[in-house]
Amino acid sequence: MADADFRHDTPDELQAALDADDALAARWDDLTDLARNEYICWMTSAKKEETRDKRFARLKEEVLDGKRRPCCWPGCPHRRESAQKWFD
């Protein structure tokens, strides 16, 4: 699988936030496909719902602040064939 072949689906709660907030949607749309994918992967990869909720809140804050990628995230492991065995 090539890097460009993998895209995460936009989670329902993120889509609802984008639909409800024009400023967030505009900033989100300004991100590259890869950057959006990184944010979605970072948010949804949390094992605990509590962590996922914190990441979702931080995603919204960071995107509104103009950040282009999630801080301290090595990148979507789903795009690397060598990591595929660890994911469904």
N, C-alpha and C positions, 0 to 999 in steps of 0.2 A: 504494500500500500504506500503510495507516495504521499508526502506531506500534504499536498493540496487536495488529496482525495478524501481526507477525513474532516468532517464538520459535525460538531455537536448540535443537536436540536436546541432551540431556544426554550428553556423551561417556562411553563405556564406563568409562574409568579413573576418572572423577569418580563415576559411579554406584557403582562397586566401592568407592571410598573412603567414600561415604555409607553404603553397606550395612554396611561394616566398623566404622564409628565412630559410635556413637549421639550423642555430643556434637556432632560435625560435622554430622550429619544434622539434629539439633534446631536448630542455628544456621542451617543452610541453609534449613530449612523456615520459619524466622522471617523470612527475607528476602522482599521483594516479588517478584513475577514479573519485573518490570523489572530489579531488582537481580541476580537470578539470571541473567537473560539477559545483562546487562552483564558479569558475571564469566565466563560461558561464552564470550562473544564475545572478550573480552580474552585469555583463556587460549588459545583455539583459533586466533586470528588470527596467531599468531607464525609466521613463515616457517621458522625453524629449529627442529628437534626439541629442541635444547638449550634454546632460549628458552622453548618451550612447557612443557618439564619444569620449568624455574625458575618460570614463572608458575603452574603447577599447584601446586607446593609453596607458593608465596606465597599462592595462593587459599585453600588449607587453613588456613594460619597466620592470615591476615587474618580469615577467617570465624570461626574459633575465638576470635579476639581481639575479636569483636563488630563488626568493620568492616562497613559496609552496602554499599559500592561499591568497585570497584578504584580505587586512587589514580592520579591523573594520566591517566585514560582519558576521552577526550571523549565517549564514548558509542558505542553500537553503530551503525556506519555502515550496516549492512544495513537498518535501519529507515527510512533516508532514501531516498526515491525518486531523488533526484539522485545518490546514490552507487551505485546499483544496477549501473551500467555497469562498475564496478570489481570486481565479485564474480560468481562463478558461481552 
